Amino acid sequence: MIKIAVPFLQLVTLTIAFSSAQAQTKFSDPKETLKKHFWGDLYKDGGITFYCNKPFTKKNVLVTDSHIYANSWARDYLDCGTPRQCRNESTKYRQITSDLHNIVPADSRFELKRKNAHFGELGSEVETEDCGFRRSFQLLQPPKEIKGDIARAILYMHDTYELPIIGAIDDFKRWNQVDPPSEEEIARNKRISEIQGNENHFITTPARANAL
């Protein structure tokens, strides 16, 4: 009996440890969240743009906010209509689009090109373009330095809000391994947790990805 009970308890422990991530429930107004908490708290002293690694000292026309898991993907899944309709009528959409773990500062010009593209792997025959990205139609391969960051954001949104994974989950699991969380990503995760009350557990425990 003891030999059976011990593995069972271990299995229960593992199941609890890798259950769905806690969602943020503090913010439900995307515009206010961006103004007050993203630019006002998280990046009030400036920072470095996520995709192109360019420094900035404050919000300006050359820098914008970027949702790694695109808002359009969330709208499609929730089937809530236009951006305005979703903001006005869907509480879950407002919660999703207010989650700071999915928002990064980006070069405005690059964001226009990236906005509706999916992330994935491309062959080495595809030339590297702006900011170290490879592009083929609507597929983008990011540089190695941010592959893991992108993967952990997308896996977090999937695990937390039950959103579909847009792209190949095997690619994201591999990116999570080859590009583990940096000190900067860990520090940002901690700061966001202080602001909105929850962590991205794929940053604190990257092995969670293996359970998906």
Secondary structure, 3 states (H helix, E strand, C coil): CHHHHHHHHHHHHHHHHCCCCCCCCCCCCHHHHHHHHHHHHHCCCCEECCCCCCEECCCCCCEEEEECCCHHHHHHHHCCCCHHHHHHHCHHHHHHHCCHHHEEEEEHHHHHHHCCCEECCCCCCCCECHHHCEEECCEEECCHHHHHHHHHHHHHHHHHHCCCCCCCHHHHHHHHHHCCCCHHHHHHHHHHHHHHCCCCHHHHCHHHHHHC
